[in-house]
Amino acid sequence: MTHGLQLGLFAHFAEEDDAGDGAYDEFLDLFVHAERLGFGYAWVRQFHLQGADGRRAGGLPSPFVFLAALASRTRSLRLGTAAVTLPLESVVRVAEDAAVLDVLSGGRVELGVANGGGMPGLAEAFGRTIAGDADEQRTLYRHDLAILEAALRGAGLNANGDTLFPPRTSLGDRLWEATLTDRSARLAARAGHGVLIGTTQTIPAEVTAAAYHEALPDGRSPRVGLSTLIYPAKDRATGLREAEAGILRKWEWGREFLPPATTLEEKAASLNIHYGASDDLIESISTQPAFAFATHLQVQVELLYSSFAARHDALEAFVTEVAPALGWAGADRREEALV
């Protein structure tokens, strides 16, 4: 069990049927509720465009805009991007947006970025070109990431020596990388960045997390964020039955790279969904191999829920009955309400 575990709420957005309508406001309320319960972090994922065939539902294309709205409603919640897809962006503009948000929020930004080009045709829509060779793409990403970090730390950005405004040099110490492989995790560790590990990985999450810890330079504190999809219920059978539609939908989305599964229980396991009574959640999460490496638990309450009210209740049950048993660092200072 990780000592001093940090707790965050992670919103995926792309799994919402009405993400562009009422869900944004609902998620703002959910994050405010999470802060009142003692959560220390808010994490949001970036998704661009809605698929013409209806298979891609859209999501949150502008995380800095959303987090700025959240900053105005909260006072201590740290505001994380998990993650901005760097190859689709102007690197200096990402640095500027993060810097402005950091000023507005009083220094609460955690800047997560990712490699990749998203769905086919997405880069084209943004006037970007994604390298066809994986090694070349990785090299370009790390080049862009180096520019981003240099900009944040105040390096000159052109021949005139112009620098980022507003200056936020400490943001360079708050960079995270979304990683899918042991190789990318090692590179993130050597750079001194944190890593963000999702619920669905192309290789086991514990392999990525272990590689990160092994490569971390001496004297560096690890930062490993582990996404954790939960569904509290009366018992495991009830949880599995109530969450069936969401489990099947998510498994169909990832069946090409997920472990083979036949039964509903096997599919839930392949998605790293933790469901059932509080004791079931404690056992399921604490025995997950990647949890031994985690410093931050990023709780997801999406896809499986019938309403946002149910998500509010799930978070309250989690911090009351589950998180303290997992070593949550905020268990002794939970706020009942903000004043």
C-alpha positions in Angstrom: 0.0 0.0 0.0 1.3 3.4 -0.9 1.9 5.7 2.0 0.4 9.2 1.8 -1.8 8.4 -1.2 -3.3 11.4 -3.0 -6.8 11.3 -4.2 -8.1 12.9 -7.4 -11.3 12.8 -9.5 -10.7 12.1 -13.2 -13.3 13.0 -15.8 -13.1 11.3 -19.2 -16.0 13.2 -20.8 -16.0 11.2 -24.1 -18.2 8.5 -22.6 -21.0 11.0 -21.9 -24.0 11.1 -24.3 -24.5 14.8 -23.8 -21.0 16.0 -23.0 -21.4 19.2 -25.0 -24.7 20.1 -23.3 -25.5 19.7 -19.6 -22.6 17.4 -18.7 -20.0 20.2 -18.5 -22.0 21.9 -15.8 -22.8 18.6 -14.1 -19.1 17.8 -14.0 -18.2 21.2 -12.5 -20.7 20.5 -9.7 -19.2 17.0 -9.2 -15.7 18.4 -8.9 -16.8 21.0 -6.4 -18.5 18.2 -4.4 -15.2 16.2 -4.6 -13.3 19.1 -3.1 -15.7 19.3 -0.2 -15.2 15.6 0.4 -11.4 16.1 0.6 -10.3 15.2 -2.9 -7.1 17.0 -3.7 -7.0 16.8 -7.5 -9.2 17.3 -10.5 -8.1 15.6 -13.8 -9.7 16.1 -17.2 -8.9 14.4 -20.5 -8.8 16.2 -23.8 -10.8 14.8 -26.8 -11.3 16.6 -30.1 -14.3 16.5 -32.5 -17.3 14.2 -32.9 -17.1 11.3 -35.3 -19.2 11.6 -38.4 -20.2 7.9 -38.1 -21.4 8.4 -34.5 -18.7 6.1 -33.0 -16.8 8.9 -31.4 -19.0 11.0 -29.2 -16.7 14.0 -28.7 -15.7 15.0 -25.2 -13.7 18.0 -23.8 -11.6 19.7 -26.5 -10.6 22.7 -24.4 -9.4 21.5 -20.9 -7.9 24.9 -20.0 -11.3 26.7 -20.5 -13.1 24.1 -18.3 -10.4 24.2 -15.6 -10.6 28.0 -15.5 -14.3 27.7 -14.8 -13.5 25.2 -12.1 -10.8 27.3 -10.6 -13.4 30.1 -10.0 -15.6 27.6 -8.0 -12.9 26.0 -5.9 -10.1 27.1 -3.6 -7.7 24.2 -3.1 -8.4 21.6 -5.8 -5.4 21.1 -8.0 -6.3 21.3 -11.7 -4.8 18.7 -13.9 -4.9 17.9 -17.7 -4.8 14.2 -18.3 -3.8 14.9 -20.9 -3.3 17.5 -23.7 -2.3 15.7 -26.9 0.9 17.7 -27.7 1.4 16.7 -31.4 -1.9 18.4 -32.2 -1.1 21.6 -30.5 1.1 24.7 -30.8 3.5 24.0 -27.9 4.0 27.6 -26.9 0.3 28.2 -26.9 -0.1 25.2 -24.5 2.5 26.9 -22.3 0.7 30.2 -22.4 -2.7 28.7 -21.6 -1.2 26.7 -18.7 0.6 29.8 -17.4 -2.6 32.0 -17.5 -4.6 29.2 -15.7 -1.9 28.9 -13.1 -2.0 32.6 -12.4 -5.8 32.6 -12.2 -5.9 29.6 -9.9 -3.2 30.6 -7.5 -0.6 28.1 -8.7 -2.8 25.0 -8.8 -2.1 23.6 -12.3 -0.8 20.1 -13.0 0.1 20.0 -16.7 -0.3 16.5 -18.2 0.6 15.9 -21.9 0.5 12.9 -24.2 2.0 11.7 -27.5 -0.2 10.4 -30.4 -2.4 11.8 -33.1 -5.8 10.7 -32.0 -8.3 9.2 -34.4 -7.7 8.9 -38.2 -8.1 12.3 -39.8 -7.9 14.3 -36.6 -4.4 15.7 -37.2 -5.5 16.8 -40.7 -8.4 18.8 -39.2 -5.9 20.8 -37.1 -3.4 21.3 -40.0 -0.9 19.0 -38.3 1.1 16.1 -39.7 1.7 13.0 -37.6 4.8 10.9 -38.4 4.0 7.5 -39.7 6.9 5.9 -38.0 6.5 5.3 -34.3 10.2 6.1 -33.5 10.1 9.3 -35.5 6.8 10.3 -33.8 8.3 9.7 -30.4 11.4 11.8 -31.3 9.2 14.7 -32.4 7.1 14.4 -29.3 10.1 14.6 -27.0 11.4 17.5 -29.0 8.1 19.4 -28.5 8.0 18.4 -24.8 11.5 19.8 -24.4 10.4 23.1 -25.9 7.3 23.2 -23.6 9.4 22.7 -20.5 12.0 25.2 -21.6 9.3 27.8 -22.3 7.8 27.2 -18.8 11.2 27.6 -17.2 11.8 31.0 -18.9 14.0 30.1 -21.9 14.1 32.4 -24.9 11.7 31.3 -27.6 13.0 33.1 -30.6 16.0 35.0 -32.0 15.0 38.1 -29.9 15.1 36.1 -26.7 11.4 36.7 -26.0 10.1 34.6 -23.1 6.8 33.2 -21.9 4.3 35.6 -20.3 3.1 35.4 -17.7 6.2 33.7 -16.3 5.5 30.6 -14.3 8.8 28.8 -13.9 7.5 26.4 -11.2 5.2 24.8 -13.8 8.2 23.0 -15.2 8.2 21.0 -12.0 4.5 20.0 -12.5 4.7 18.2 -15.8 3.1 14.8 -16.2 3.1 12.4 -19.2 0.4 10.0 -20.1 2.3 6.7 -20.8 1.3 3.4 -22.3 4.6 1.5 -22.4 7.6 0.8 -20.2 9.8 2.7 -22.6 7.8 5.9 -22.4 7.6 5.6 -18.7 11.4 5.4 -18.4 11.8 8.5 -20.6 9.3 10.4 -18.4 11.1 9.3 -15.2 14.5 10.4 -16.5 13.0 13.8 -17.4 11.7 14.1 -13.8 8.1 14.2 -14.9 5.1 12.4 -13.3 3.3 9.6 -15.2 -0.4 9.1 -15.8 -1.6 5.5 -16.3 -5.0 4.8 -17.6 -7.5 2.1 -16.8 -7.0 0.4 -20.2 -3.4 -0.1 -21.3 -1.7 -1.8 -24.3 0.6 -3.5 -21.7 -0.1 -4.2 -18.0 -0.2 -1.0 -16.0 2.2 -2.4 -13.4 4.9 -2.9 -16.1 4.7 0.8 -17.0 4.7 1.9 -13.3 7.6 -0.4 -12.4 9.7 0.9 -15.3 9.0 4.4 -14.2 10.2 3.7 -10.6 13.3 1.9 -11.8 14.4 4.8 -14.1 13.6 7.6 -11.6 16.9 9.5 -10.7 18.0 9.4 -7.1 16.5 12.1 -5.1 13.4 12.5 -7.2 10.0 11.8 -5.6 7.8 9.5 -7.7 4.6 10.8 -9.2 2.4 8.0 -10.5 -1.2 8.7 -11.2 -3.4 5.5 -11.6 -6.8 5.9 -13.1 -9.4 3.8 -11.2 -12.9 3.3 -12.4 -15.3 2.5 -9.4 -18.9 1.4 -9.0 -19.9 1.1 -5.3 -22.9 -1.3 -4.9 -24.6 -3.5 -2.4 -22.4 -6.4 -3.4 -20.4 -7.6 -6.4 -23.3 -9.4 -8.0 -25.5 -6.3 -7.8 -22.7 -4.1 -9.1 -22.0 -6.3 -12.0 -25.6 -6.4 -13.0 -26.2 -2.7 -12.7 -23.0 -1.8 -14.6 -23.5 -4.3 -17.4 -24.4 -1.9 -20.2 -21.5 0.3 -19.5 -19.1 -2.6 -19.2 -20.1 -4.0 -22.5 -20.0 -0.7 -24.2 -16.4 0.0 -23.0 -15.2 -3.5 -23.7 -16.4 -3.3 -27.3 -14.5 -0.1 -27.7 -11.2 -1.7 -26.6 -11.7 -5.3 -27.5 -8.9 -5.2 -30.2 -6.2 -4.5 -27.6 -7.7 -5.7 -24.3 -7.1 -9.2 -22.9 -9.5 -11.8 -24.2 -12.7 -12.1 -22.2 -16.0 -14.0 -22.5 -18.0 -13.5 -19.4 -19.2 -10.2 -18.1 -17.0 -10.6 -15.0 -13.9 -11.2 -17.3 -14.7 -8.1 -19.3 -15.0 -6.0 -16.2 -11.6 -7.3 -15.0 -10.0 -6.5 -18.4 -11.2 -2.9 -18.0 -9.9 -2.6 -14.4 -13.3 -1.8 -13.0 -13.7 -2.0 -9.3 -17.2 -2.8 -8.1 -19.2 -4.1 -5.2 -19.4 -3.3 -1.5 -16.7 -1.2 0.3 -14.7 -4.3 1.3 -14.8 -5.5 -2.3 -13.5 -2.2 -3.5 -10.7 -2.1 -1.0 -9.6 -5.7 -1.8 -9.9 -5.1 -5.6 -8.0 -1.9 -5.7 -5.3 -2.8 -3.1 -4.5 -6.1 -4.8 -4.2 -4.5 -8.3 -0.5 -4.9 -9.1 -0.1 -1.4 -10.3 -1.5 0.1 -7.1 1.7 -0.8 -5.2 3.5 1.9 -7.4 0.8 4.6 -7.3 1.2 7.9 -5.5 -2.1 9.4 -6.8 -5.4 7.5 -7.3 -7.5 9.1 -10.0 -11.1 8.0 -9.4 -13.5 7.8 -12.3 -17.2 7.6 -11.9 -18.4 7.5 -15.5 -20.0 5.2 -18.0 -21.6 2.9 -15.4 -23.8 5.4 -13.7 -27.5 6.2 -14.3 -27.3 9.8 -13.0 -24.9 12.4 -11.6 -26.6 12.2 -8.3 -25.5 8.6 -8.1 -21.9 9.7 -8.8 -22.1 12.2 -6.0 -23.2 9.4 -3.7 -20.4 7.1 -5.0 -17.7 9.6 -4.2 -19.0 10.1 -0.7 -19.1 6.4 -0.1 -15.6 6.0 -1.5 -13.9 8.7 0.7 -15.9 7.5 3.8 -15.4 3.8 3.6 -12.7 2.9 1.0 -10.0 5.6 0.6 -8.9 5.6 4.2 -8.2 1.9 4.0 -6.1 2.5 0.9 -3.8 4.9 2.7 -5.4 8.2 1.5 -3.4 11.1 2.7 -6.4 13.4 3.3 -8.4 11.0 5.5 -7.7 13.0 8.6 -8.5 16.4 7.2 -11.7 15.9 5.2 -13.9 19.0 4.9 -17.6 18.6 5.4 -18.3 21.8 3.4 -16.6 24.8 2.0 -17.5 28.1 3.6 
